[in-house]
Structure formats: structure tokens, C-alpha cells
């Protein structure tokens, strides 16, 4: 009996973490505030998506279809809530960070995420 394997989305979060960390290091000459703002924006994107992947893909198989759907809804709700809370925390702690850079880096992580997910899924199905 075959079953659909869990997609290795933890790899996506890992690659995003490497990318945003390296980018933050490269941007250190522009100032600590810029560098940390880029890192914070990236982490606001990475953490909720990693949590979603953990929740949404913990069950597999046709016998657990209802549980899978429930976990997807729960994962999506937690992802939205976690994103909002992390963004609010960044706004409140904006003394040393540039909130515009935080938002730009958060938004810039979306295409990177989509590219990495496509790559990981293509490798898994190849």
C-alpha cells in the first residue's frame, strides 16, 4: 500500500533562514538597524510558515482525511494569527528597527518561498 509522503517543507524554512541570515550579514555595513530589520521581516515570514508545515502535514493517508483537512484549517488560522502577532511585536519594538524595511523583507520572502516550495516539490516528485 502506498501513501503520499509528507512534503519536506522544513527544507524550505531552512533555506529561507540561511538566505535571510546571510543577507542580514551582507547588509551589516549599511548599519545594525537595517540588518536587523531585514532579519526580523524574514523571520516574521519564516516562523508562521514553518509552524503551518508542522501542523498541516503531521497526518497522512486516506483514513485520516478529515484530520488532514482539520489540521490544514488549524494550521492556516495559526499562521495568520502568528504573522499578525509577530508583525505587531515588530511594530511595538520599532525603536531600533526600520518598519518599512521589515515589511519589504517580509514581502520579499513570498516569492523566495514559492520558488523554494516548487523546487522541493519538484525534487520530491522526480
N, CA, C and O atoms as a printed pandas DataFrame, in Angstrom:
     atom_number atom_name residue_name chain_id  residue_number  x_coord  y_coord  z_coord
0              1         N          UNK        A               1    0.853   -1.171    0.000
1              2        CA          UNK        A               1    0.000    0.000    0.000
2              3         C          UNK        A               1    0.898    1.233    0.000
3              4         O          UNK        A               1    1.816    1.345    0.813
4              5         N          UNK        A               2    0.627    2.145   -0.909
5              6        CA          UNK        A               2    1.420    3.372   -0.960
6              7         C          UNK        A               2    0.615    4.526   -0.368
7              8         O          UNK        A               2   -0.616    4.522   -0.358
8              9         N          UNK        A               3    1.336    5.479    0.109
9             10        CA          UNK        A               3    0.723    6.668    0.669
10            11         C          UNK        A               3    1.502    7.882    0.182
11            12         O          UNK        A               3    2.669    7.772   -0.193
12            13         N          UNK        A               4    0.870    8.999    0.192
13            14        CA          UNK        A               4    1.533   10.221   -0.236
14            15         C          UNK        A               4    2.468   10.669    0.883
15            16         O          UNK        A               4    2.059   10.812    2.035
16            17         N          UNK        A               5    3.712   10.883    0.528
17            18        CA          UNK        A               5    4.698   11.287    1.530
18            19         C          UNK        A               5    4.491   12.744    1.924
19            20         O          UNK        A               5    3.972   13.552    1.154
20            21         N          UNK        A               6    4.910   13.051    3.142
21            22        CA          UNK        A               6    4.859   14.439    3.599
22            23         C          UNK        A               6    5.874   15.250    2.791
23            24         O          UNK        A               6    7.008   14.807    2.612
24            25         N          UNK        A               7    5.491   16.410    2.309
25            26        CA          UNK        A               7    6.484   17.232    1.606
26            27         C          UNK        A               7    7.516   17.761    2.600
27            28         O          UNK        A               7    7.158   18.193    3.696
28            29         N          UNK        A               8    8.782   17.730    2.226
29            30        CA          UNK        A               8    9.832   18.167    3.160
30            31         C          UNK        A               8    9.943   19.693    3.223
31            32         O          UNK        A               8   10.965   20.270    2.851
32            33         N          UNK        A               9    8.881   20.329    3.699
33            34        CA          UNK        A               9    8.858   21.790    3.730
34            35         C          UNK        A               9    9.779   22.381    4.788
35            36         O          UNK        A               9   10.043   23.583    4.774
36            37         N          UNK        A              10   10.276   21.547    5.709
37            38        CA          UNK        A              10   11.262   22.047    6.659
38            39         C          UNK        A              10   12.520   22.507    5.919
39            40         O          UNK        A              10   13.230   23.396    6.389
40            41         N          UNK        A              11   12.795   21.896    4.753
41            42        CA          UNK        A              11   13.941   22.329    3.944
42            43         C          UNK        A              11   13.737   23.758    3.457
43            44         O          UNK        A              11   14.686   24.541    3.403
44            45         N          UNK        A              12   12.507   24.098    3.103
45            46        CA          UNK        A              12   12.209   25.456    2.642
46            47         C          UNK        A              12   12.503   26.456    3.749
47            48         O          UNK        A              12   13.158   27.470    3.512
48            49         N          UNK        A              13   12.026   26.178    4.948
49            50        CA          UNK        A              13   12.279   27.079    6.080
50            51         C          UNK        A              13   13.776   27.178    6.358
51            52         O          UNK        A              13   14.278   28.256    6.678
52            53         N          UNK        A              14   14.483   26.071    6.237
53            54        CA          UNK        A              14   15.923   26.080    6.453
54            55         C          UNK        A              14   16.662   26.938    5.439
55            56         O          UNK        A              14   17.544   27.717    5.800
56            57         N          UNK        A              15   16.299   26.796    4.165
57            58        CA          UNK        A              15   16.936   27.598    3.114
58            59         C          UNK        A              15   16.582   29.070    3.263
59            60         O          UNK        A              15   17.422   29.940    3.033
60            61         N          UNK        A              16   15.350   29.349    3.644
61            62        CA          UNK        A              16   14.967   30.746    3.879
62            63         C          UNK        A              16   15.759   31.334    5.041
63            64         O          UNK        A              16   16.197   32.482    4.981
64            65         N          UNK        A              17   15.938   30.556    6.084
65            66        CA          UNK        A              17   16.707   31.023    7.236
66            67         C          UNK        A              17   18.157   31.310    6.849
67            68         O          UNK        A              17   18.729   32.322    7.257
68            69         N          UNK        A              18   18.739   30.418    6.066
69            70        CA          UNK        A              18   20.112   30.645    5.584
70            71         C          UNK        A              18   20.168   31.919    4.747
71            72         O          UNK        A              18   21.051   32.755    4.938
72            73         N          UNK        A              19   19.222   32.064    3.820
73            74        CA          UNK        A              19   19.209   33.236    2.931
74            75         C          UNK        A              19   19.080   34.534    3.724
75            76         O          UNK        A              19   19.858   35.466    3.518
76            77         N          UNK        A              20   18.110   34.600    4.619
77            78        CA          UNK        A              20   17.859   35.857    5.340
78            79         C          UNK        A              20   19.003   36.165    6.299
79            80         O          UNK        A              20   19.331   37.332    6.516
80            81         N          UNK        A              21   19.608   35.140    6.868
81            82        CA          UNK        A              21   20.751   35.361    7.761
82            83         C          UNK        A              21   21.957   35.887    6.987
83            84         O          UNK        A              21   22.617   36.829    7.425
84            85         N          UNK        A              22   22.242   35.277    5.838
85            86        CA          UNK        A              22   23.356   35.757    5.012
86            87         C          UNK        A              22   23.107   37.172    4.512
87            88         O          UNK        A              22   24.013   38.005    4.519
88            89         N          UNK        A              23   21.885   37.444    4.080
89            90        CA          UNK        A              23   21.552   38.783    3.613
90            91         C          UNK        A              23   21.726   39.805    4.729
91            92         O          UNK        A              23   22.233   40.901    4.495
92            93         N          UNK        A              24   21.313   39.455    5.922
93            94        CA          UNK        A              24   21.471   40.360    7.062
94            95         C          UNK        A              24   22.949   40.629    7.349
95            96         O          UNK        A              24   23.326   41.755    7.674
96            97         N          UNK        A              25   23.773   39.609    7.231
97            98        CA          UNK        A              25   25.216   39.784    7.442
98            99         C          UNK        A              25   25.816   40.674    6.359
99           100         O          UNK        A              25   26.630   41.552    6.645
100          101         N          UNK        A              26   25.409   40.442    5.119
101          102        CA          UNK        A              26   25.912   41.251    3.999
102          103         C          UNK        A              26   25.519   42.719    4.171
103          104         O          UNK        A              26   26.268   43.613    3.779
104          105         N          UNK        A              27   24.359   42.962    4.752
105          106        CA          UNK        A              27   23.866   44.328    4.919
106          107         C          UNK        A              27   24.377   45.025    6.179
107          108         O          UNK        A              27   24.023   46.178    6.426
108          109         N          UNK        A              28   25.192   44.354    6.969
109          110        CA          UNK        A              28   25.735   44.973    8.185
110          111         C          UNK        A              28   26.473   46.293    7.929
111          112         O          UNK        A              28   26.375   47.203    8.752
112          113         N          UNK        A              29   27.211   46.428    6.812
113          114        CA          UNK        A              29   27.867   47.721    6.565
114          115         C          UNK        A              29   26.882   48.889    6.424
115          116         O          UNK        A              29   27.269   50.043    6.613
116          117         N          UNK        A              30   25.633   48.610    6.098
117          118        CA          UNK        A              30   24.621   49.666    5.996
118          119         C          UNK        A              30   24.088   50.078    7.365
119          120         O          UNK        A              30   23.362   51.066    7.485
120          121         N          UNK        A              31   24.448   49.328    8.380
121          122        CA          UNK        A              31   24.018   49.663    9.736
122          123         C          UNK        A              31   23.310   48.494   10.397
123          124         O          UNK        A              31   22.675   47.666    9.743
124          125         N          UNK        A              32   23.441   48.457   11.723
125          126        CA          UNK        A              32   22.815   47.407   12.512
126          127         C          UNK        A              32   21.292   47.426   12.363
127          128         O          UNK        A              32   20.661   46.373   12.269
128          129         N          UNK        A              33   20.710   48.615   12.341
129          130        CA          UNK        A              33   19.253   48.735   12.225
130          131         C          UNK        A              33   18.723   48.151   10.930
131          132         O          UNK        A              33   17.702   47.464   10.929
132          133         N          UNK        A              34   19.406   48.417    9.831
133          134        CA          UNK        A              34   18.994   47.868    8.531
134          135         C          UNK        A              34   19.112   46.354    8.532
135          136         O          UNK        A              34   18.199   45.648    8.103
136          137         N          UNK        A              35   20.237   45.866    9.013
137          138        CA          UNK        A              35   20.486   44.429    9.029
138          139         C          UNK        A              35   19.458   43.684    9.882
139          140         O          UNK        A              35   18.905   42.672    9.451
140          141         N          UNK        A              36   19.210   44.178   11.064
141          142        CA          UNK        A              36   18.262   43.506   11.959
142          143         C          UNK        A              36   16.831   43.650   11.435
143          144         O          UNK        A              36   16.010   42.755   11.635
144          145         N          UNK        A              37   16.526   44.756   10.772
145          146        CA          UNK        A              37   15.186   44.948   10.197
146          147         C          UNK        A              37   14.913   43.916    9.109
147          148         O          UNK        A              37   13.818   43.359    9.036
148          149         N          UNK        A              38   15.916   43.662    8.261
149          150        CA          UNK        A              38   15.775   42.642    7.211
150          151         C          UNK        A              38   15.575   41.273    7.849
151          152         O          UNK        A              38   14.724   40.500    7.410
152          153         N          UNK        A              39   16.357   40.971    8.885
153          154        CA          UNK        A              39   16.262   39.673    9.539
154          155         C          UNK        A              39   14.899   39.502   10.217
155          156         O          UNK        A              39   14.291   38.436   10.124
156          157         N          UNK        A              40   14.425   40.530   10.888
157          158        CA          UNK        A              40   13.120   40.465   11.567
158          159         C          UNK        A              40   12.003   40.244   10.539
159          160         O          UNK        A              40   11.133   39.399   10.749
160          161         N          UNK        A              41   12.020   40.989    9.441
161          162        CA          UNK        A              41   10.999   40.813    8.407
162          163         C          UNK        A              41   10.992   39.403    7.836
163          164         O          UNK        A              41    9.933   38.820    7.604
164          165         N          UNK        A              42   12.179   38.866    7.612
165          166        CA          UNK        A              42   12.272   37.496    7.114
166          167         C          UNK        A              42   11.756   36.481    8.115
167          168         O          UNK        A              42   11.072   35.526    7.745
168          169         N          UNK        A              43   12.082   36.684    9.378
169          170        CA          UNK        A              43   11.632   35.750   10.409
170          171         C          UNK        A              43   10.118   35.814   10.608
171          172         O          UNK        A              43    9.491   34.805   10.931
172          173         N          UNK        A              44    9.534   36.991   10.417
173          174        CA          UNK        A              44    8.080   37.113   10.512
174          175         C          UNK        A              44    7.420   36.269    9.423
175          176         O          UNK        A              44    6.292   35.809    9.602
176          177         N          UNK        A              45    8.092   36.066    8.322
177          178        CA          UNK        A              45    7.563   35.203    7.258
178          179         C          UNK        A              45    7.878   33.733    7.525
179          180         O          UNK        A              45    7.014   32.877    7.342
180          181         N          UNK        A              46    9.083   33.434    7.950
181          182        CA          UNK        A              46    9.527   32.050    8.100
182          183         C          UNK        A              46    8.810   31.325    9.237
183          184         O          UNK        A              46    8.336   30.204    9.050
184          185         N          UNK        A              47    8.724   31.941   10.399
185          186        CA          UNK        A              47    8.178   31.261   11.580
186          187         C          UNK        A              47    6.736   30.779   11.365
187          188         O          UNK        A              47    6.458   29.609   11.629
188          189         N          UNK        A              48    5.804   31.628   10.897
189          190        CA          UNK        A              48    4.436   31.128   10.699
190          191         C          UNK        A              48    4.330   30.036    9.628
191          192         O          UNK        A              48    3.541   29.102    9.771
192          193         N          UNK        A              49    5.122   30.151    8.559
193          194        CA          UNK        A              49    5.068   29.123    7.516
194          195         C          UNK        A              49    5.630   27.793    8.009
195          196         O          UNK        A              49    5.100   26.732    7.677
196          197         N          UNK        A              50    6.685   27.847    8.788
197          198        CA          UNK        A              50    7.245   26.617    9.355
198          199         C          UNK        A              50    6.246   25.970   10.307
199          200         O          UNK        A              50    6.088   24.749   10.317
200          201         N          UNK        A              51    5.573   26.797   11.106
201          202        CA          UNK        A              51    4.564   26.267   12.027
202          203         C          UNK        A              51    3.404   25.639   11.252
203          204         O          UNK        A              51    2.905   24.579   11.630
204          205         N          UNK        A              52    2.974   26.295   10.167
205          206        CA          UNK        A              52    1.909   25.744    9.334
206          207         C          UNK        A              52    2.312   24.376    8.791
207          208         O          UNK        A              52    1.524   23.431    8.837
208          209         N          UNK        A              53    3.537   24.269    8.278
209          210        CA          UNK        A              53    4.004   22.999    7.721
210          211         C          UNK        A              53    4.011   21.908    8.791
211          212         O          UNK        A              53    3.665   20.759    8.516
212          213         N          UNK        A              54    4.402   22.269    9.999
213          214        CA          UNK        A              54    4.428   21.297   11.095
214          215         C          UNK        A              54    3.024   20.801   11.419
215          216         O          UNK        A              54    2.811   19.601   11.592
216          217         N          UNK        A              55    2.076   21.713   11.500
217          218        CA          UNK        A              55    0.699   21.341   11.848
218          219         C          UNK        A              55    0.001   20.645   10.681
219          220         O          UNK        A              55   -0.610   19.592   10.861
220          221         N          UNK        A              56    0.089   21.224    9.498
221          222        CA          UNK        A              56   -0.706   20.758    8.359
222          223         C          UNK        A              56   -0.286   19.389    7.839
223          224         O          UNK        A              56   -1.112   18.666    7.282
224          225         N          UNK        A              57    0.960   19.026    8.006
225          226        CA          UNK        A              57    1.430   17.778    7.414
226          227         C          UNK        A              57    1.807   16.722    8.449
227          228         O          UNK        A              57    2.631   15.850    8.174
228          229         N          UNK        A              58    1.209   16.798    9.636
229          230        CA          UNK        A              58    1.521   15.786   10.642
230          231         C          UNK        A              58    0.737   14.499   10.415
231          232         O          UNK        A              58    1.129   13.449   10.924
232          233         N          UNK        A              59   -0.345   14.553    9.673
233          234        CA          UNK        A              59   -1.141   13.357    9.368
234          235         C          UNK        A              59   -1.116   13.112    7.873
235          236         O          UNK        A              59   -1.140   14.055    7.082
236          237         N          UNK        A              60   -1.067   11.845    7.486
237          238        CA          UNK        A              60   -1.133   11.481    6.070
238          239         C          UNK        A              60   -2.033   10.256    5.923
239          240         O          UNK        A              60   -2.284    9.528    6.883
240          241         N          UNK        A              61   -2.505   10.052    4.708
241          242        CA          UNK        A              61   -3.295    8.863    4.423
242          243         C          UNK        A              61   -4.774    9.152    4.274
243          244         O          UNK        A              61   -5.313   10.094    4.856
244          245         N          UNK        A              62   -5.410    8.316    3.478
245          246        CA          UNK        A              62   -6.828    8.493    3.183
246          247         C          UNK        A              62   -7.700    8.283    4.422
247          248         O          UNK        A              62   -8.753    8.906    4.548
248          249         N          UNK        A              63   -7.275    7.422    5.323
249          250        CA          UNK        A              63   -8.073    7.152    6.530
250          251         C          UNK        A              63   -8.122    8.360    7.453
251          252         O          UNK        A              63   -9.018    8.465    8.291
252          253         N          UNK        A              64   -7.189    9.251    7.310
253          254        CA          UNK        A              64   -7.128   10.421    8.173
254          255         C          UNK        A              64   -7.515   11.695    7.429
255          256         O          UNK        A              64   -7.112   12.790    7.822
256          257         N          UNK        A              65   -8.293   11.560    6.361
257          258        CA          UNK        A              65   -8.641   12.714    5.523
258          259         C          UNK        A              65   -9.302   13.840    6.314
259          260         O          UNK        A              65   -8.965   15.009    6.124
260          261         N          UNK        A              66  -10.232   13.501    7.191
261          262        CA          UNK        A              66  -10.889   14.549    7.984
262          263         C          UNK        A              66   -9.890   15.254    8.888
263          264         O          UNK        A              66   -9.934   16.476    9.036
264          265         N          UNK        A              67   -9.003   14.497    9.482
265          266        CA          UNK        A              67   -7.982   15.090   10.339
266          267         C          UNK        A              67   -7.020   15.973    9.559
267          268         O          UNK        A              67   -6.575   17.007   10.058
268          269         N          UNK        A              68   -6.698   15.565    8.334
269          270        CA          UNK        A              68   -5.803   16.355    7.489
270          271         C          UNK        A              68   -6.445   17.705    7.168
271          272         O          UNK        A              68   -5.794   18.747    7.250
272          273         N          UNK        A              69   -7.713   17.676    6.808
273          274        CA          UNK        A              69   -8.419   18.925    6.482
274          275         C          UNK        A              69   -8.501   19.817    7.722
275          276         O          UNK        A              69   -8.271   21.023    7.635
276          277         N          UNK        A              70   -8.822   19.236    8.857
277          278        CA          UNK        A              70   -8.888   19.999   10.104
278          279         C          UNK        A              70   -7.533   20.621   10.419
279          280         O          UNK        A              70   -7.455   21.786   10.812
280          281         N          UNK        A              71   -6.465   19.843   10.248
281          282        CA          UNK        A              71   -5.119   20.360   10.515
282          283         C          UNK        A              71   -4.744   21.481    9.554
283          284         O          UNK        A              71   -4.062   22.426    9.948
284          285         N          UNK        A              72   -5.178   21.390    8.305
285          286        CA          UNK        A              72   -4.909   22.474    7.358
286          287         C          UNK        A              72   -5.602   23.762    7.802
287          288         O          UNK        A              72   -4.997   24.834    7.786
288          289         N          UNK        A              73   -6.861   23.654    8.194
289          290        CA          UNK        A              73   -7.580   24.846    8.663
290          291         C          UNK        A              73   -6.936   25.411    9.930
291          292         O          UNK        A              73   -6.751   26.621   10.055
292          293         N          UNK        A              74   -6.599   24.531   10.857
293          294        CA          UNK        A              74   -5.949   24.968   12.082
294          295         C          UNK        A              74   -4.591   25.604   11.773
295          296         O          UNK        A              74   -4.259   26.660   12.312
296          297         N          UNK        A              75   -3.817   24.964   10.913
297          298        CA          UNK        A              75   -2.508   25.493   10.536
298          299         C          UNK        A              75   -2.602   26.857    9.885
299          300         O          UNK        A              75   -1.797   27.744   10.168
300          301         N          UNK        A              76   -3.580   27.027    9.015
301          302        CA          UNK        A              76   -3.754   28.320    8.335
302          303         C          UNK        A              76   -4.172   29.401    9.331
303          304         O          UNK        A              76   -3.674   30.525    9.273
304          305         N          UNK        A              77   -5.068   29.069   10.227
305          306        CA          UNK        A              77   -5.515   30.043   11.229
306          307         C          UNK        A              77   -4.362   30.453   12.136
307          308         O          UNK        A              77   -4.178   31.636   12.421
308          309         N          UNK        A              78   -3.588   29.474   12.586
309          310        CA          UNK        A              78   -2.441   29.774   13.445
310          311         C          UNK        A              78   -1.408   30.597   12.677
311          312         O          UNK        A              78   -0.800   31.510   13.236
312          313         N          UNK        A              79   -1.208   30.277   11.399
313          314        CA          UNK        A              79   -0.246   31.027   10.582
314          315         C          UNK        A              79   -0.648   32.494   10.479
315          316         O          UNK        A              79    0.195   33.374   10.654
316          317         N          UNK        A              80   -1.899   32.771   10.201
317          318        CA          UNK        A              80   -2.362   34.165   10.117
318          319         C          UNK        A              80   -2.233   34.875   11.466
319          320         O          UNK        A              80   -1.766   36.012   11.532
320          321         N          UNK        A              81   -2.642   34.210   12.523
321          322        CA          UNK        A              81   -2.562   34.802   13.864
322          323         C          UNK        A              81   -1.109   35.052   14.267
323          324         O          UNK        A              81   -0.782   36.112   14.800
324          325         N          UNK        A              82   -0.256   34.090   14.015
325          326        CA          UNK        A              82    1.158   34.230   14.364
326          327         C          UNK        A              82    1.818   35.355   13.559
327          328         O          UNK        A              82    2.626   36.115   14.093
328          329         N          UNK        A              83    1.473   35.453   12.282
329          330        CA          UNK        A              83    2.008   36.542   11.455
330          331         C          UNK        A              83    1.580   37.893   12.017
331          332         O          UNK        A              83    2.396   38.808   12.126
332          333         N          UNK        A              84    0.308   38.018   12.371
333          334        CA          UNK        A              84   -0.193   39.280   12.920
334          335         C          UNK        A              84    0.478   39.619   14.244
335          336         O          UNK        A              84    0.856   40.769   14.470
336          337         N          UNK        A              85    0.629   38.642   15.109
337          338        CA          UNK        A              85    1.255   38.879   16.412
338          339         C          UNK        A              85    2.717   39.277   16.236
339          340         O          UNK        A              85    3.184   40.223   16.871
340          341         N          UNK        A              86    3.440   38.561   15.379
341          342        CA          UNK        A              86    4.854   38.893   15.161
342          343         C          UNK        A              86    5.015   40.279   14.536
343          344         O          UNK        A              86    5.930   41.017   14.899
344          345         N          UNK        A              87    4.143   40.634   13.608
345          346        CA          UNK        A              87    4.213   41.962   12.993
346          347         C          UNK        A              87    3.891   43.035   14.037
347          348         O          UNK        A              87    4.548   44.075   14.082
348          349         N          UNK        A              88    2.903   42.788   14.856
349          350        CA          UNK        A              88    2.561   43.735   15.924
350          351         C          UNK        A              88    3.723   43.905   16.895
351          352         O          UNK        A              88    4.035   45.024   17.301
352          353         N          UNK        A              89    4.357   42.811   17.265
353          354        CA          UNK        A              89    5.524   42.891   18.142
354          355         C          UNK        A              89    6.648   43.694   17.488
355          356         O          UNK        A              89    7.324   44.473   18.161
356          357         N          UNK        A              90    6.850   43.512   16.192
357          358        CA          UNK        A              90    7.878   44.279   15.483
358          359         C          UNK        A              90    7.523   45.767   15.478
359          360         O          UNK        A              90    8.398   46.615   15.651
360          361         N          UNK        A              91    6.262   46.078   15.285
361          362        CA          UNK        A              91    5.830   47.479   15.304
362          363         C          UNK        A              91    6.029   48.103   16.683
363          364         O          UNK        A              91    6.443   49.257   16.797
364          365         N          UNK        A              92    5.734   47.334   17.726
365          366        CA          UNK        A              92    5.888   47.839   19.089
366          367         C          UNK        A              92    7.360   48.013   19.464
367          368         O          UNK        A              92    7.710   48.906   20.236
368          369         N          UNK        A              93    8.208   47.160   18.917
369          370        CA          UNK        A              93    9.636   47.201   19.248
370          371         C          UNK        A              93   10.430   47.985   18.210
371          372         O          UNK        A              93   11.630   47.763   18.049
372          373         N          UNK        A              94    9.783   48.880   17.523
373          374        CA          UNK        A              94   10.388   49.571   16.380
374          375         C          UNK        A              94   11.398   50.647   16.771
375          376         O          UNK        A              94   11.691   51.528   15.963
376          377         N          UNK        A              95   11.931   50.596   17.979
377          378        CA          UNK        A              95   12.900   51.614   18.382
378          379         C          UNK        A              95   14.225   51.470   17.625
379          380         O          UNK        A              95   14.842   52.472   17.265
380          381         N          UNK        A              96   14.659   50.246   17.385
381          382        CA          UNK        A              96   15.937   50.023   16.709
382          383         C          UNK        A              96   15.792   49.470   15.304
383          384         O          UNK        A              96   16.794   49.203   14.640
384          385         N          UNK        A              97   14.570   49.294   14.844
385          386        CA          UNK        A              97   14.377   48.737   13.516
386          387         C          UNK        A              97   13.583   49.696   12.645
387          388         O          UNK        A              97   12.847   50.553   13.135
388          389         N          UNK        A              98   13.754   49.530   11.347
389          390        CA          UNK        A              98   13.027   50.332   10.370
390          391         C          UNK        A              98   11.845   49.491    9.878
391          392         O          UNK        A              98   12.033   48.510    9.158
392          393         N          UNK        A              99   10.648   49.875   10.264
393          394        CA          UNK        A              99    9.468   49.059    9.969
394          395         C          UNK        A              99    9.226   48.931    8.464
395          396         O          UNK        A              99    8.683   47.921    8.015
396          397         N          UNK        A             100    9.618   49.930    7.684
397          398        CA          UNK        A             100    9.473   49.826    6.230
398          399         C          UNK        A             100   10.353   48.708    5.684
399          400         O          UNK        A             100    9.931   47.957    4.804
400          401         N          UNK        A             101   11.565   48.597    6.198
401          402        CA          UNK        A             101   12.457   47.522    5.763
402          403         C          UNK        A             101   11.928   46.172    6.236
403          404         O          UNK        A             101   12.043   45.175    5.524
404          405         N          UNK        A             102   11.356   46.137    7.421
405          406        CA          UNK        A             102   10.756   44.894    7.929
406          407         C          UNK        A             102    9.661   44.424    6.968
407          408         O          UNK        A             102    9.625   43.254    6.589
408          409         N          UNK        A             103    8.784   45.323    6.583
409          410        CA          UNK        A             103    7.674   44.962    5.691
410          411         C          UNK        A             103    8.191   44.572    4.312
411          412         O          UNK        A             103    7.706   43.607    3.721
412          413         N          UNK        A             104    9.167   45.308    3.795
413          414        CA          UNK        A             104    9.733   44.980    2.480
414          415         C          UNK        A             104   10.380   43.600    2.501
415          416         O          UNK        A             104   10.186   42.814    1.573
416          417         N          UNK        A             105   11.143   43.295    3.542
417          418        CA          UNK        A             105   11.784   41.978    3.594
418          419         C          UNK        A             105   10.752   40.873    3.804
419          420         O          UNK        A             105   10.909   39.773    3.275
420          421         N          UNK        A             106    9.695   41.155    4.574
421          422        CA          UNK        A             106    8.609   40.187    4.741
422          423         C          UNK        A             106    7.972   39.863    3.387
423          424         O          UNK        A             106    7.783   38.696    3.042
424          425         N          UNK        A             107    7.647   40.903    2.633
425          426        CA          UNK        A             107    7.010   40.715    1.322
426          427         C          UNK        A             107    7.980   40.042    0.342
427          428         O          UNK        A             107    7.566   39.213   -0.469
428          429         N          UNK        A             108    9.254   40.395    0.415
429          430        CA          UNK        A             108   10.247   39.810   -0.493
430          431         C          UNK        A             108   10.445   38.316   -0.241
431          432         O          UNK        A             108   10.903   37.596   -1.129
432          433         N          UNK        A             109   10.111   37.851    0.939
433          434        CA          UNK        A             109   10.246   36.423    1.241
434          435         C          UNK        A             109    9.182   35.579    0.535
435          436         O          UNK        A             109    9.369   34.375    0.359
436          437         N          UNK        A             110    8.084   36.189    0.133
437          438        CA          UNK        A             110    6.997   35.437   -0.507
438          439         C          UNK        A             110    7.458   34.779   -1.814
439          440         O          UNK        A             110    7.286   33.569   -1.964
440          441         N          UNK        A             111    8.042   35.534   -2.775
441          442        CA          UNK        A             111    8.483   34.847   -3.991
442          443         C          UNK        A             111    9.590   33.829   -3.725
443          444         O          UNK        A             111    9.641   32.786   -4.378
444          445         N          UNK        A             112   10.473   34.121   -2.776
445          446        CA          UNK        A             112   11.513   33.142   -2.427
446          447         C          UNK        A             112   10.864   31.866   -1.901
447          448         O          UNK        A             112   11.269   30.764   -2.271
448          449         N          UNK        A             113    9.867   32.010   -1.047
449          450        CA          UNK        A             113    9.147   30.861   -0.503
450          451         C          UNK        A             113    8.515   30.029   -1.632
451          452         O          UNK        A             113    8.638   28.805   -1.656
452          453         N          UNK        A             114    7.846   30.706   -2.553
453          454        CA          UNK        A             114    7.180   29.994   -3.646
454          455         C          UNK        A             114    8.183   29.260   -4.538
455          456         O          UNK        A             114    7.935   28.130   -4.957
456          457         N          UNK        A             115    9.298   29.896   -4.821
457          458        CA          UNK        A             115   10.341   29.266   -5.640
458          459         C          UNK        A             115   10.911   28.042   -4.931
459          460         O          UNK        A             115   11.088   26.991   -5.546
460          461         N          UNK        A             116   11.196   28.179   -3.644
461          462        CA          UNK        A             116   11.762   27.060   -2.893
462          463         C          UNK        A             116   10.775   25.911   -2.738
463          464         O          UNK        A             116   11.167   24.748   -2.833
464          465         N          UNK        A             117    9.502   26.216   -2.502
465          466        CA          UNK        A             117    8.493   25.155   -2.401
466          467         C          UNK        A             117    8.389   24.413   -3.727
467          468         O          UNK        A             117    8.344   23.183   -3.742
468          469         N          UNK        A             118    8.351   25.139   -4.831
469          470        CA          UNK        A             118    8.279   24.494   -6.143
470          471         C          UNK        A             118    9.494   23.596   -6.371
471          472         O          UNK        A             118    9.362   22.486   -6.887
472          473         N          UNK        A             119   10.669   24.075   -5.987
473          474        CA          UNK        A             119   11.891   23.294   -6.163
474          475         C          UNK        A             119   11.873   22.029   -5.318
475          476         O          UNK        A             119   12.211   20.950   -5.804
476          477         N          UNK        A             120   11.479   22.156   -4.052
477          478        CA          UNK        A             120   11.433   20.999   -3.154
478          479         C          UNK        A             120   10.413   19.975   -3.646
479          480         O          UNK        A             120   10.693   18.776   -3.651
480          481         N          UNK        A             121    9.246   20.432   -4.056
481          482        CA          UNK        A             121    8.217   19.506   -4.537
482          483         C          UNK        A             121    8.630   18.840   -5.846
483          484         O          UNK        A             121    8.356   17.660   -6.062
484          485         N          UNK        A             122    9.287   19.598   -6.716
485          486        CA          UNK        A             122    9.769   19.025   -7.970
486          487         C          UNK        A             122   10.804   17.936   -7.699
487          488         O          UNK        A             122   10.793   16.896   -8.358
488          489         N          UNK        A             123   11.694   18.165   -6.740
489          490        CA          UNK        A             123   12.700   17.158   -6.372
490          491         C          UNK        A             123   12.036   15.932   -5.758
491          492         O          UNK        A             123   12.451   14.803   -6.020
492          493         N          UNK        A             124   11.016   16.146   -4.949
493          494        CA          UNK        A             124   10.348   15.029   -4.295
494          495         C          UNK        A             124    9.619   14.152   -5.299
495          496         O          UNK        A             124    9.608   12.929   -5.165
496          497         N          UNK        A             125    9.010   14.772   -6.309
497          498        CA          UNK        A             125    8.207   14.023   -7.266
498          499         C          UNK        A             125    9.018   13.512   -8.454
499          500         O          UNK        A             125    8.496   12.779   -9.294
500          501         N          UNK        A             126   10.282   13.894   -8.525
501          502        CA          UNK        A             126   11.115   13.464   -9.665
502          503         C          UNK        A             126   11.569   12.029   -9.503
503          504         O          UNK        A             126   12.274   11.504  -10.364
